[in-house]
Amino acid sequence: MARFKHLNRKLRLAKLNRRTKWAPFWLIPKIFSRRNVHPVKITRLKRSWRRVKTKA
């Protein structure tokens, strides 16, 4: 990848990087009434650098 990245590409990569993380822990009681739910249940699309390639 180029050394200088345009702002649009940086914003796109930042958005894709947020998709790799779990949801924050305080969202669990907000969405679900019970406690024993894993945070990954909220994030639908989990991306990995190895499995899914981006077009950015």
N, CA, C, O and CB atoms as a CASP TS submission, in Angstrom:
PFRMAT TS
TARGET T0000
AUTHOR 0000-0000-0000
METHOD Language model
MODEL 1
PARENT N/A
ATOM      1  N   MET     1       0.844  -1.178   0.000  1.00  0.00           N
ATOM      2  CA  MET     1       0.000   0.000   0.000  1.00  0.00           C
ATOM      3  C   MET     1       0.890   1.242   0.000  1.00  0.00           C
ATOM      4  O   MET     1       2.031   1.197   0.461  1.00  0.00           O
ATOM      5  CB  MET     1      -0.961  -0.003   1.222  1.00  0.00           C
ATOM      6  N   ALA     2       0.379   2.312  -0.502  1.00  0.00           N
ATOM      7  CA  ALA     2       1.157   3.534  -0.621  1.00  0.00           C
ATOM      8  C   ALA     2       1.492   4.116   0.751  1.00  0.00           C
ATOM      9  O   ALA     2       0.790   3.876   1.734  1.00  0.00           O
ATOM     10  CB  ALA     2       0.401   4.558  -1.457  1.00  0.00           C
ATOM     11  N   ARG     3       2.558   4.871   0.795  1.00  0.00           N
ATOM     12  CA  ARG     3       2.957   5.483   2.056  1.00  0.00           C
ATOM     13  C   ARG     3       1.973   6.588   2.442  1.00  0.00           C
ATOM     14  O   ARG     3       1.577   6.695   3.603  1.00  0.00           O
ATOM     15  CB  ARG     3       4.389   6.047   1.955  1.00  0.00           C
ATOM     16  N   PHE     4       1.585   7.399   1.475  1.00  0.00           N
ATOM     17  CA  PHE     4       0.611   8.462   1.729  1.00  0.00           C
ATOM     18  C   PHE     4      -0.774   7.943   1.384  1.00  0.00           C
ATOM     19  O   PHE     4      -1.035   7.556   0.245  1.00  0.00           O
ATOM     20  CB  PHE     4       0.943   9.747   0.907  1.00  0.00           C
ATOM     21  N   LYS     5      -1.657   7.936   2.370  1.00  0.00           N
ATOM     22  CA  LYS     5      -3.028   7.461   2.146  1.00  0.00           C
ATOM     23  C   LYS     5      -3.962   8.668   2.103  1.00  0.00           C
ATOM     24  O   LYS     5      -3.867   9.566   2.940  1.00  0.00           O
ATOM     25  CB  LYS     5      -3.471   6.451   3.265  1.00  0.00           C
ATOM     26  N   HIS     6      -4.852   8.683   1.137  1.00  0.00           N
ATOM     27  CA  HIS     6      -5.841   9.744   1.053  1.00  0.00           C
ATOM     28  C   HIS     6      -6.825   9.617   2.209  1.00  0.00           C
ATOM     29  O   HIS     6      -6.975   8.546   2.797  1.00  0.00           O
ATOM     30  CB  HIS     6      -6.579   9.701  -0.302  1.00  0.00           C
ATOM     31  N   LEU     7      -7.480  10.702   2.522  1.00  0.00           N
ATOM     32  CA  LEU     7      -8.375  10.730   3.672  1.00  0.00           C
ATOM     33  C   LEU     7      -9.537   9.760   3.505  1.00  0.00           C
ATOM     34  O   LEU     7      -9.942   9.104   4.464  1.00  0.00           O
ATOM     35  CB  LEU     7      -8.903  12.136   3.892  1.00  0.00           C
ATOM     36  N   ASN     8     -10.080   9.665   2.282  1.00  0.00           N
ATOM     37  CA  ASN     8     -11.196   8.748   2.060  1.00  0.00           C
ATOM     38  C   ASN     8     -10.799   7.310   2.329  1.00  0.00           C
ATOM     39  O   ASN     8     -11.566   6.549   2.919  1.00  0.00           O
ATOM     40  CB  ASN     8     -11.716   8.882   0.642  1.00  0.00           C
ATOM     41  N   ARG     9      -9.606   6.936   1.898  1.00  0.00           N
ATOM     42  CA  ARG     9      -9.137   5.569   2.116  1.00  0.00           C
ATOM     43  C   ARG     9      -8.906   5.316   3.608  1.00  0.00           C
ATOM     44  O   ARG     9      -9.217   4.238   4.114  1.00  0.00           O
ATOM     45  CB  ARG     9      -7.839   5.307   1.318  1.00  0.00           C
ATOM     46  N   LYS    10      -8.361   6.312   4.305  1.00  0.00           N
ATOM     47  CA  LYS    10      -8.129   6.169   5.746  1.00  0.00           C
ATOM     48  C   LYS    10      -9.443   5.998   6.497  1.00  0.00           C
ATOM     49  O   LYS    10      -9.538   5.171   7.405  1.00  0.00           O
ATOM     50  CB  LYS    10      -7.369   7.385   6.291  1.00  0.00           C
ATOM     51  N   LEU    11     -10.452   6.772   6.123  1.00  0.00           N
ATOM     52  CA  LEU    11     -11.750   6.670   6.782  1.00  0.00           C
ATOM     53  C   LEU    11     -12.396   5.319   6.502  1.00  0.00           C
ATOM     54  O   LEU    11     -13.025   4.728   7.380  1.00  0.00           O
ATOM     55  CB  LEU    11     -12.673   7.801   6.324  1.00  0.00           C
ATOM     56  N   ARG    12     -12.234   4.832   5.264  1.00  0.00           N
ATOM     57  CA  ARG    12     -12.776   3.517   4.909  1.00  0.00           C
ATOM     58  C   ARG    12     -12.098   2.409   5.712  1.00  0.00           C
ATOM     59  O   ARG    12     -12.759   1.502   6.218  1.00  0.00           O
ATOM     60  CB  ARG    12     -12.606   3.256   3.403  1.00  0.00           C
ATOM     61  N   LEU    13     -10.765   2.494   5.824  1.00  0.00           N
ATOM     62  CA  LEU    13     -10.026   1.492   6.580  1.00  0.00           C
ATOM     63  C   LEU    13     -10.364   1.553   8.069  1.00  0.00           C
ATOM     64  O   LEU    13     -10.415   0.520   8.736  1.00  0.00           O
ATOM     65  CB  LEU    13      -8.528   1.680   6.376  1.00  0.00           C
ATOM     66  N   ALA    14     -10.591   2.747   8.585  1.00  0.00           N
ATOM     67  CA  ALA    14     -10.959   2.884   9.998  1.00  0.00           C
ATOM     68  C   ALA    14     -12.323   2.268  10.253  1.00  0.00           C
ATOM     69  O   ALA    14     -12.535   1.633  11.287  1.00  0.00           O
ATOM     70  CB  ALA    14     -10.958   4.362  10.422  1.00  0.00           C
ATOM     71  N   LYS    15     -13.242   2.449   9.327  1.00  0.00           N
ATOM     72  CA  LYS    15     -14.572   1.860   9.475  1.00  0.00           C
ATOM     73  C   LYS    15     -14.501   0.335   9.425  1.00  0.00           C
ATOM     74  O   LYS    15     -15.185  -0.352  10.183  1.00  0.00           O
ATOM     75  CB  LYS    15     -15.514   2.382   8.380  1.00  0.00           C
ATOM     76  N   LEU    16     -13.668  -0.186   8.525  1.00  0.00           N
ATOM     77  CA  LEU    16     -13.507  -1.635   8.437  1.00  0.00           C
ATOM     78  C   LEU    16     -12.789  -2.189   9.657  1.00  0.00           C
ATOM     79  O   LEU    16     -13.030  -3.328  10.057  1.00  0.00           O
ATOM     80  CB  LEU    16     -12.743  -2.007   7.172  1.00  0.00           C
ATOM     81  N   ASN    17     -11.918  -1.400  10.245  1.00  0.00           N
ATOM     82  CA  ASN    17     -11.211  -1.855  11.447  1.00  0.00           C
ATOM     83  C   ASN    17     -12.144  -1.958  12.641  1.00  0.00           C
ATOM     84  O   ASN    17     -11.949  -2.801  13.517  1.00  0.00           O
ATOM     85  CB  ASN    17     -10.060  -0.912  11.773  1.00  0.00           C
ATOM     86  N   ARG    18     -13.159  -1.098  12.678  1.00  0.00           N
ATOM     87  CA  ARG    18     -14.141  -1.173  13.777  1.00  0.00           C
ATOM     88  C   ARG    18     -14.994  -2.424  13.676  1.00  0.00           C
ATOM     89  O   ARG    18     -15.554  -2.868  14.679  1.00  0.00           O
ATOM     90  CB  ARG    18     -15.043   0.064  13.779  1.00  0.00           C
ATOM     91  N   ARG    19     -15.104  -3.001  12.490  1.00  0.00           N
ATOM     92  CA  ARG    19     -15.918  -4.199  12.318  1.00  0.00           C
ATOM     93  C   ARG    19     -15.273  -5.449  12.889  1.00  0.00           C
ATOM     94  O   ARG    19     -15.929  -6.482  13.021  1.00  0.00           O
ATOM     95  CB  ARG    19     -16.204  -4.410  10.868  1.00  0.00           C
ATOM     96  N   THR    20     -13.996  -5.363  13.228  1.00  0.00           N
ATOM     97  CA  THR    20     -13.309  -6.543  13.740  1.00  0.00           C
ATOM     98  C   THR    20     -13.506  -6.707  15.244  1.00  0.00           C
ATOM     99  O   THR    20     -13.204  -7.767  15.793  1.00  0.00           O
ATOM    100  CB  THR    20     -11.827  -6.465  13.418  1.00  0.00           C
ATOM    101  N   LYS    21     -14.002  -5.680  15.911  1.00  0.00           N
ATOM    102  CA  LYS    21     -14.091  -5.710  17.365  1.00  0.00           C
ATOM    103  C   LYS    21     -15.463  -6.193  17.827  1.00  0.00           C
ATOM    104  O   LYS    21     -16.431  -6.186  17.067  1.00  0.00           O
ATOM    105  CB  LYS    21     -13.802  -4.327  17.940  1.00  0.00           C
ATOM    106  N   TRP    22     -15.522  -6.611  19.085  1.00  0.00           N
ATOM    107  CA  TRP    22     -16.800  -6.951  19.709  1.00  0.00           C
ATOM    108  C   TRP    22     -17.531  -5.677  20.093  1.00  0.00           C
ATOM    109  O   TRP    22     -16.971  -4.581  20.067  1.00  0.00           O
ATOM    110  CB  TRP    22     -16.591  -7.854  20.949  1.00  0.00           C
ATOM    111  N   ALA    23     -18.776  -5.849  20.444  1.00  0.00           N
ATOM    112  CA  ALA    23     -19.555  -4.716  20.929  1.00  0.00           C
ATOM    113  C   ALA    23     -19.094  -4.361  22.338  1.00  0.00           C
ATOM    114  O   ALA    23     -18.579  -5.232  23.039  1.00  0.00           O
ATOM    115  CB  ALA    23     -21.078  -5.034  20.908  1.00  0.00           C
ATOM    116  N   PRO    24     -19.259  -3.119  22.780  1.00  0.00           N
ATOM    117  CA  PRO    24     -18.883  -2.757  24.146  1.00  0.00           C
ATOM    118  C   PRO    24     -19.752  -3.466  25.182  1.00  0.00           C
ATOM    119  O   PRO    24     -20.907  -3.801  24.917  1.00  0.00           O
ATOM    120  CB  PRO    24     -18.982  -1.249  24.335  1.00  0.00           C
ATOM    121  N   PHE    25     -19.182  -3.687  26.361  1.00  0.00           N
ATOM    122  CA  PHE    25     -19.856  -4.497  27.378  1.00  0.00           C
ATOM    123  C   PHE    25     -21.114  -3.825  27.915  1.00  0.00           C
ATOM    124  O   PHE    25     -22.030  -4.512  28.366  1.00  0.00           O
ATOM    125  CB  PHE    25     -18.907  -4.786  28.524  1.00  0.00           C
ATOM    126  N   TRP    26     -21.175  -2.497  27.877  1.00  0.00           N
ATOM    127  CA  TRP    26     -22.345  -1.823  28.450  1.00  0.00           C
ATOM    128  C   TRP    26     -23.564  -1.889  27.528  1.00  0.00           C
ATOM    129  O   TRP    26     -24.664  -1.517  27.935  1.00  0.00           O
ATOM    130  CB  TRP    26     -22.010  -0.368  28.750  1.00  0.00           C
ATOM    131  N   LEU    27     -23.380  -2.356  26.293  1.00  0.00           N
ATOM    132  CA  LEU    27     -24.521  -2.513  25.394  1.00  0.00           C
ATOM    133  C   LEU    27     -25.346  -3.758  25.713  1.00  0.00           C
ATOM    134  O   LEU    27     -26.522  -3.828  25.354  1.00  0.00           O
ATOM    135  CB  LEU    27     -24.040  -2.574  23.958  1.00  0.00           C
ATOM    136  N   ILE    28     -24.742  -4.740  26.384  1.00  0.00           N
ATOM    137  CA  ILE    28     -25.422  -6.008  26.663  1.00  0.00           C
ATOM    138  C   ILE    28     -26.671  -5.794  27.518  1.00  0.00           C
ATOM    139  O   ILE    28     -27.753  -6.216  27.110  1.00  0.00           O
ATOM    140  CB  ILE    28     -24.466  -6.980  27.367  1.00  0.00           C
ATOM    141  N   PRO    29     -26.565  -5.155  28.691  1.00  0.00           N
ATOM    142  CA  PRO    29     -27.801  -4.948  29.468  1.00  0.00           C
ATOM    143  C   PRO    29     -28.778  -3.986  28.799  1.00  0.00           C
ATOM    144  O   PRO    29     -29.977  -4.015  29.076  1.00  0.00           O
ATOM    145  CB  PRO    29     -27.459  -4.427  30.847  1.00  0.00           C
ATOM    146  N   LYS    30     -28.255  -3.132  27.916  1.00  0.00           N
ATOM    147  CA  LYS    30     -29.135  -2.184  27.234  1.00  0.00           C
ATOM    148  C   LYS    30     -30.018  -2.895  26.207  1.00  0.00           C
ATOM    149  O   LYS    30     -31.201  -2.581  26.076  1.00  0.00           O
ATOM    150  CB  LYS    30     -28.307  -1.085  26.550  1.00  0.00           C
ATOM    151  N   ILE    31     -29.435  -3.859  25.476  1.00  0.00           N
ATOM    152  CA  ILE    31     -30.170  -4.550  24.419  1.00  0.00           C
ATOM    153  C   ILE    31     -30.886  -5.784  24.957  1.00  0.00           C
ATOM    154  O   ILE    31     -32.072  -5.989  24.700  1.00  0.00           O
ATOM    155  CB  ILE    31     -29.224  -4.947  23.286  1.00  0.00           C
ATOM    156  N   PHE    32     -30.142  -6.614  25.715  1.00  0.00           N
ATOM    157  CA  PHE    32     -30.709  -7.846  26.262  1.00  0.00           C
ATOM    158  C   PHE    32     -31.039  -7.628  27.731  1.00  0.00           C
ATOM    159  O   PHE    32     -30.347  -6.890  28.432  1.00  0.00           O
ATOM    160  CB  PHE    32     -29.729  -9.044  26.088  1.00  0.00           C
ATOM    161  N   SER    33     -32.088  -8.267  28.180  1.00  0.00           N
ATOM    162  CA  SER    33     -32.460  -8.104  29.582  1.00  0.00           C
ATOM    163  C   SER    33     -31.615  -8.993  30.496  1.00  0.00           C
ATOM    164  O   SER    33     -31.396  -8.647  31.657  1.00  0.00           O
ATOM    165  CB  SER    33     -33.940  -8.419  29.771  1.00  0.00           C
ATOM    166  N   ARG    34     -31.138 -10.133  29.988  1.00  0.00           N
ATOM    167  CA  ARG    34     -30.340 -11.019  30.834  1.00  0.00           C
ATOM    168  C   ARG    34     -28.849 -10.730  30.662  1.00  0.00           C
ATOM    169  O   ARG    34     -28.451 -10.090  29.689  1.00  0.00           O
ATOM    170  CB  ARG    34     -30.639 -12.493  30.503  1.00  0.00           C
ATOM    171  N   ARG    35     -28.040 -11.187  31.582  1.00  0.00           N
ATOM    172  CA  ARG    35     -26.630 -10.822  31.609  1.00  0.00           C
ATOM    173  C   ARG    35     -25.728 -11.759  30.819  1.00  0.00           C
ATOM    174  O   ARG    35     -24.741 -11.308  30.237  1.00  0.00           O
ATOM    175  CB  ARG    35     -26.164 -10.772  33.013  1.00  0.00           C
ATOM    176  N   ASN    36     -26.041 -13.045  30.783  1.00  0.00           N
ATOM    177  CA  ASN    36     -25.089 -14.007  30.223  1.00  0.00           C
ATOM    178  C   ASN    36     -25.174 -14.094  28.691  1.00  0.00           C
ATOM    179  O   ASN    36     -25.450 -15.156  28.133  1.00  0.00           O
ATOM    180  CB  ASN    36     -25.334 -15.383  30.828  1.00  0.00           C
ATOM    181  N   VAL    37     -24.934 -12.979  28.036  1.00  0.00           N
ATOM    182  CA  VAL    37     -24.892 -12.915  26.573  1.00  0.00           C
ATOM    183  C   VAL    37     -23.513 -12.403  26.190  1.00  0.00           C
ATOM    184  O   VAL    37     -23.033 -11.414  26.744  1.00  0.00           O
ATOM    185  CB  VAL    37     -26.035 -11.991  25.988  1.00  0.00           C
ATOM    186  N   HIS    38     -22.883 -13.076  25.244  1.00  0.00           N
ATOM    187  CA  HIS    38     -21.548 -12.676  24.808  1.00  0.00           C
ATOM    188  C   HIS    38     -21.644 -11.434  23.924  1.00  0.00           C
ATOM    189  O   HIS    38     -22.598 -11.312  23.156  1.00  0.00           O
ATOM    190  CB  HIS    38     -20.847 -13.831  24.050  1.00  0.00           C
ATOM    191  N   PRO    39     -20.685 -10.511  24.007  1.00  0.00           N
ATOM    192  CA  PRO    39     -20.748  -9.281  23.205  1.00  0.00           C
ATOM    193  C   PRO    39     -20.697  -9.518  21.700  1.00  0.00           C
ATOM    194  O   PRO    39     -21.112  -8.655  20.927  1.00  0.00           O
ATOM    195  CB  PRO    39     -19.623  -8.374  23.591  1.00  0.00           C
ATOM    196  N   VAL    40     -20.190 -10.682  21.271  1.00  0.00           N
ATOM    197  CA  VAL    40     -20.095 -10.948  19.843  1.00  0.00           C
ATOM    198  C   VAL    40     -21.479 -11.159  19.225  1.00  0.00           C
ATOM    199  O   VAL    40     -21.630 -11.096  18.005  1.00  0.00           O
ATOM    200  CB  VAL    40     -19.214 -12.170  19.593  1.00  0.00           C
ATOM    201  N   LYS    41     -22.480 -11.408  20.056  1.00  0.00           N
ATOM    202  CA  LYS    41     -23.839 -11.630  19.552  1.00  0.00           C
ATOM    203  C   LYS    41     -24.409 -10.371  18.896  1.00  0.00           C
ATOM    204  O   LYS    41     -25.250 -10.468  18.003  1.00  0.00           O
ATOM    205  CB  LYS    41     -24.758 -12.085  20.691  1.00  0.00           C
ATOM    206  N   ILE    42     -23.962  -9.203  19.325  1.00  0.00           N
ATOM    207  CA  ILE    42     -24.486  -7.942  18.786  1.00  0.00           C
ATOM    208  C   ILE    42     -23.827  -7.613  17.444  1.00  0.00           C
ATOM    209  O   ILE    42     -24.495  -7.149  16.520  1.00  0.00           O
ATOM    210  CB  ILE    42     -24.258  -6.788  19.789  1.00  0.00           C
ATOM    211  N   THR    43     -22.518  -7.852  17.339  1.00  0.00           N
ATOM    212  CA  THR    43     -21.819  -7.522  16.092  1.00  0.00           C
ATOM    213  C   THR    43     -22.111  -8.597  15.067  1.00  0.00           C
ATOM    214  O   THR    43     -21.701  -9.747  15.222  1.00  0.00           O
ATOM    215  CB  THR    43     -20.286  -7.383  16.320  1.00  0.00           C
ATOM    216  N   ARG    44     -22.805  -8.224  14.043  1.00  0.00           N
ATOM    217  CA  ARG    44     -23.226  -9.174  13.014  1.00  0.00           C
ATOM    218  C   ARG    44     -22.049  -9.584  12.144  1.00  0.00           C
ATOM    219  O   ARG    44     -21.796 -10.771  11.939  1.00  0.00           O
ATOM    220  CB  ARG    44     -24.337  -8.573  12.148  1.00  0.00           C
ATOM    221  N   LEU    45     -21.332  -8.590  11.637  1.00  0.00           N
ATOM    222  CA  LEU    45     -20.313  -8.861  10.640  1.00  0.00           C
ATOM    223  C   LEU    45     -18.940  -8.737  11.289  1.00  0.00           C
ATOM    224  O   LEU    45     -18.497  -7.638  11.622  1.00  0.00           O
ATOM    225  CB  LEU    45     -20.446  -7.900   9.433  1.00  0.00           C
ATOM    226  N   LYS    46     -18.272  -9.874  11.465  1.00  0.00           N
ATOM    227  CA  LYS    46     -16.921  -9.859  12.004  1.00  0.00           C
ATOM    228  C   LYS    46     -15.962 -10.106  10.854  1.00  0.00           C
ATOM    229  O   LYS    46     -16.090 -11.097  10.135  1.00  0.00           O
ATOM    230  CB  LYS    46     -16.739 -10.923  13.135  1.00  0.00           C
ATOM    231  N   ARG    47     -14.997  -9.201  10.678  1.00  0.00           N
ATOM    232  CA  ARG    47     -14.068  -9.310   9.569  1.00  0.00           C
ATOM    233  C   ARG    47     -12.692  -9.680  10.083  1.00  0.00           C
ATOM    234  O   ARG    47     -12.263  -9.206  11.136  1.00  0.00           O
ATOM    235  CB  ARG    47     -14.012  -8.004   8.775  1.00  0.00           C
ATOM    236  N   SER    48     -12.006 -10.522   9.344  1.00  0.00           N
ATOM    237  CA  SER    48     -10.637 -10.883   9.679  1.00  0.00           C
ATOM    238  C   SER    48      -9.734 -10.555   8.499  1.00  0.00           C
ATOM    239  O   SER    48     -10.146 -10.675   7.345  1.00  0.00           O
ATOM    240  CB  SER    48     -10.532 -12.383  10.055  1.00  0.00           C
ATOM    241  N   TRP    49      -8.520 -10.146   8.782  1.00  0.00           N
ATOM    242  CA  TRP    49      -7.592  -9.776   7.707  1.00  0.00           C
ATOM    243  C   TRP    49      -7.202 -10.998   6.896  1.00  0.00           C
ATOM    244  O   TRP    49      -6.797 -10.871   5.741  1.00  0.00           O
ATOM    245  CB  TRP    49      -6.335  -9.100   8.279  1.00  0.00           C
ATOM    246  N   ARG    50      -7.320 -12.180   7.487  1.00  0.00           N
ATOM    247  CA  ARG    50      -6.913 -13.384   6.785  1.00  0.00           C
ATOM    248  C   ARG    50      -8.028 -13.922   5.887  1.00  0.00           C
ATOM    249  O   ARG    50      -7.772 -14.369   4.769  1.00  0.00           O
ATOM    250  CB  ARG    50      -6.489 -14.447   7.781  1.00  0.00           C
ATOM    251  N   ARG    51      -9.253 -13.875   6.381  1.00  0.00           N
ATOM    252  CA  ARG    51     -10.363 -14.499   5.648  1.00  0.00           C
ATOM    253  C   ARG    51     -10.966 -13.569   4.598  1.00  0.00           C
ATOM    254  O   ARG    51     -11.143 -13.970   3.448  1.00  0.00           O
ATOM    255  CB  ARG    51     -11.447 -14.934   6.622  1.00  0.00           C
ATOM    256  N   VAL    52     -11.282 -12.334   4.979  1.00  0.00           N
ATOM    257  CA  VAL    52     -12.028 -11.430   4.098  1.00  0.00           C
ATOM    258  C   VAL    52     -11.131 -10.279   3.669  1.00  0.00           C
ATOM    259  O   VAL    52     -10.635  -9.529   4.510  1.00  0.00           O
ATOM    260  CB  VAL    52     -13.303 -10.892   4.803  1.00  0.00           C
ATOM    261  N   LYS    53     -10.925 -10.138   2.392  1.00  0.00           N
ATOM    262  CA  LYS    53     -10.117  -9.048   1.877  1.00  0.00           C
ATOM    263  C   LYS    53     -11.000  -7.838   1.562  1.00  0.00           C
ATOM    264  O   LYS    53     -12.163  -7.990   1.186  1.00  0.00           O
ATOM    265  CB  LYS    53      -9.342  -9.497   0.624  1.00  0.00           C
ATOM    266  N   THR    54     -10.447  -6.657   1.716  1.00  0.00           N
ATOM    267  CA  THR    54     -11.208  -5.437   1.462  1.00  0.00           C
ATOM    268  C   THR    54     -10.782  -4.849   0.124  1.00  0.00           C
ATOM    269  O   THR    54      -9.746  -5.214  -0.431  1.00  0.00           O
ATOM    270  CB  THR    54     -11.007  -4.406   2.605  1.00  0.00           C
ATOM    271  N   LYS    55     -11.591  -3.941  -0.376  1.00  0.00           N
ATOM    272  CA  LYS    55     -11.265  -3.274  -1.628  1.00  0.00           C
ATOM    273  C   LYS    55     -10.652  -1.902  -1.393  1.00  0.00           C
ATOM    274  O   LYS    55     -10.463  -1.128  -2.331  1.00  0.00           O
ATOM    275  CB  LYS    55     -12.502  -3.145  -2.488  1.00  0.00           C
ATOM    276  N   ALA    56     -10.342  -1.606  -0.133  1.00  0.00           N
ATOM    277  CA  ALA    56      -9.794  -0.287   0.216  1.00  0.00           C
ATOM    278  C   ALA    56      -8.328  -0.190  -0.117  1.00  0.00           C
ATOM    279  O   ALA    56      -7.711   0.850   0.112  1.00  0.00           O
ATOM    280  CB  ALA    56     -10.000   0.006   1.690  1.00  0.00           C
TER
END
